[in-house]
Amino acid sequence: MSRVGKAPITLPSGVSFDITKGNFITVKGPKGELNLQADPDLEFKLEDGTLNIARPTEQKRHKAMHGLYRALVNNMVDGVANGVTKELELIGVGYRVSNSGNLLELTLGYSHPIYFYVPDEVKVETKMEKGSPPTIILTSHDKQLVGQVAAKIRAFRKVEPYKGKGVRFKGEQIRRKAGKTASA
């Protein structure tokens, strides 16, 4: 029994939900518009600003799709209503970041700078303040796209467990390992 799928989605004011033939979902809000092709077996019911999703049978596949599409639609509604922000920190000596528009230039200890073009739907901002690590702030209405871009940036220099250097999410706890010890 999917507990996630059973939870109703409350549509905030200013957010409209539209479903067309073949379960093609469109969610519009003050921050933007998102589309999704949902599983054709699921049934979406909109009543008094509350969206409920029902599955036809108790098959394992239907249970999985029930929870998945409820979570995806909820993320879409939350994104177009409030927007999504992710922050990444660059921890390491000489690590720098700058942007010109959506072109991100990262200096991460390699012999060359890394240039990464962030998609137009995502707004990127960089901060280089004295006393705090360089920061990348990604903002958009599409939670999936922001997470994907953040993961791609993080993959350029993953955090290593000995010194903790690399690109990490703000507030992320890294499990540190003890280094070698000298024998007596």
C-alpha positions in Angstrom: 0.0 0.0 0.0 1.6 3.3 -1.1 1.4 5.9 1.6 3.0 8.5 -0.6 0.5 8.0 -3.4 -2.5 8.2 -1.1 -1.5 11.7 0.3 -3.6 14.5 -1.4 -1.8 17.4 -3.1 -3.1 20.8 -2.1 -2.9 23.4 -5.0 -1.9 26.8 -3.6 -3.7 29.9 -4.9 -2.3 31.0 -8.3 -1.5 27.5 -9.4 -3.6 25.8 -12.1 -3.6 22.1 -12.9 -4.7 20.8 -16.3 -4.8 17.2 -17.6 -5.5 16.3 -21.2 -6.2 13.0 -22.9 -3.4 10.4 -22.4 -2.6 11.8 -18.9 -0.5 14.8 -20.2 -0.2 17.1 -17.2 0.4 20.8 -17.3 1.0 22.8 -14.1 1.1 26.6 -14.3 2.0 29.0 -11.5 3.6 32.4 -10.8 7.1 31.0 -11.3 6.5 29.1 -14.6 5.0 26.2 -16.3 5.9 22.5 -16.2 4.6 19.5 -18.3 4.7 15.7 -17.5 3.5 12.7 -19.4 2.0 10.5 -16.6 1.3 6.8 -16.7 -2.0 6.2 -18.7 -3.3 3.8 -16.1 -3.4 6.3 -13.2 -6.5 8.4 -12.6 -6.2 12.1 -11.5 -9.1 13.7 -9.7 -9.2 17.5 -8.9 -11.8 18.4 -6.2 -11.9 21.8 -4.4 -8.3 22.6 -4.9 -7.1 19.2 -3.8 -5.6 16.7 -6.3 -5.9 12.9 -5.6 -4.3 10.2 -7.6 -5.9 6.7 -7.8 -4.5 3.5 -9.2 -6.6 0.8 -11.0 -5.2 -2.3 -9.3 -2.9 -3.5 -6.6 -0.2 -4.7 -9.0 3.4 -4.0 -7.9 3.9 -1.8 -11.0 0.7 0.3 -10.3 1.8 0.8 -6.7 5.2 2.0 -7.7 3.8 4.4 -10.4 1.2 5.7 -7.9 3.8 6.9 -5.4 6.2 8.1 -8.1 3.8 10.2 -10.0 2.3 11.7 -6.8 5.8 12.8 -5.8 6.6 14.2 -9.3 3.3 16.2 -9.5 3.8 17.5 -5.9 7.4 18.7 -6.9 5.9 20.4 -10.0 3.2 22.2 -7.9 5.8 23.2 -5.3 8.2 24.4 -7.9 5.8 26.6 -9.9 4.4 28.0 -6.6 7.6 28.7 -4.6 10.6 27.9 -6.8 13.5 25.7 -5.9 17.0 26.8 -4.7 20.1 24.7 -4.2 23.5 26.0 -2.9 26.9 24.4 -3.5 30.1 25.2 -1.7 33.6 24.8 -3.1 35.9 23.7 -0.3 39.6 23.7 -1.1 42.6 26.1 -1.4 42.5 28.0 -4.7 39.0 26.8 -5.6 37.2 29.6 -7.4 33.9 30.2 -9.3 32.6 33.0 -11.5 29.8 33.3 -14.0 28.9 35.5 -16.9 25.2 34.9 -17.6 24.7 31.1 -17.5 28.3 30.2 -18.3 30.0 29.0 -15.1 33.8 29.0 -14.8 35.1 26.7 -12.1 38.7 26.5 -10.9 38.9 23.2 -9.0 42.6 22.4 -8.7 42.9 20.9 -12.2 45.5 22.2 -14.8 42.7 23.9 -16.6 39.5 25.8 -15.7 36.1 24.0 -16.2 33.5 25.8 -18.3 29.9 24.6 -17.8 26.8 26.1 -19.5 23.8 26.0 -17.1 20.5 25.5 -18.9 18.4 28.7 -19.6 15.6 27.6 -17.2 18.0 27.7 -14.3 19.2 31.0 -12.9 22.8 30.8 -11.6 24.5 33.2 -9.1 28.0 33.0 -7.6 29.4 34.4 -4.4 33.0 34.9 -3.5 33.1 36.5 -0.1 36.1 36.7 2.2 35.9 34.3 5.1 33.4 31.9 3.5 33.9 29.3 0.7 32.9 30.2 -2.9 29.2 29.5 -3.4 27.1 28.6 -6.4 23.3 29.3 -6.1 21.0 27.6 -8.5 17.3 28.7 -8.7 14.5 27.6 -10.9 10.9 26.3 -10.9 11.9 22.8 -12.0 13.1 20.8 -9.1 14.4 17.9 -11.2 16.4 20.1 -13.5 18.0 22.0 -10.5 19.0 18.7 -8.9 20.4 17.4 -12.1 22.5 20.5 -12.8 23.7 20.5 -9.1 24.7 16.9 -9.4 26.6 17.5 -12.6 28.5 20.5 -11.0 29.3 18.4 -7.9 30.6 15.5 -10.1 33.4 17.8 -11.4 35.2 17.4 -8.1 33.5 15.1 -5.6 34.3 15.6 -1.9 37.2 13.4 -0.8 37.0 11.8 2.6 40.5 12.6 4.0 40.7 16.4 3.8 37.1 17.2 2.8 38.0 19.1 -0.3 35.6 19.3 -3.3 32.2 20.6 -4.3 29.5 19.9 -1.7 25.9 20.9 -1.0 25.6 23.6 1.6 25.1 22.0 5.0 26.1 18.5 3.7 27.9 16.4 6.3 30.9 14.5 4.9 32.1 11.3 6.6 35.8 11.8 7.2 38.4 9.1 7.4 41.5 9.0 9.5 44.8 9.3 7.5 47.9 7.1 7.9 49.6 7.0 11.3 53.3 6.8 11.7 54.6 3.6 13.4 56.9 4.0 16.4 
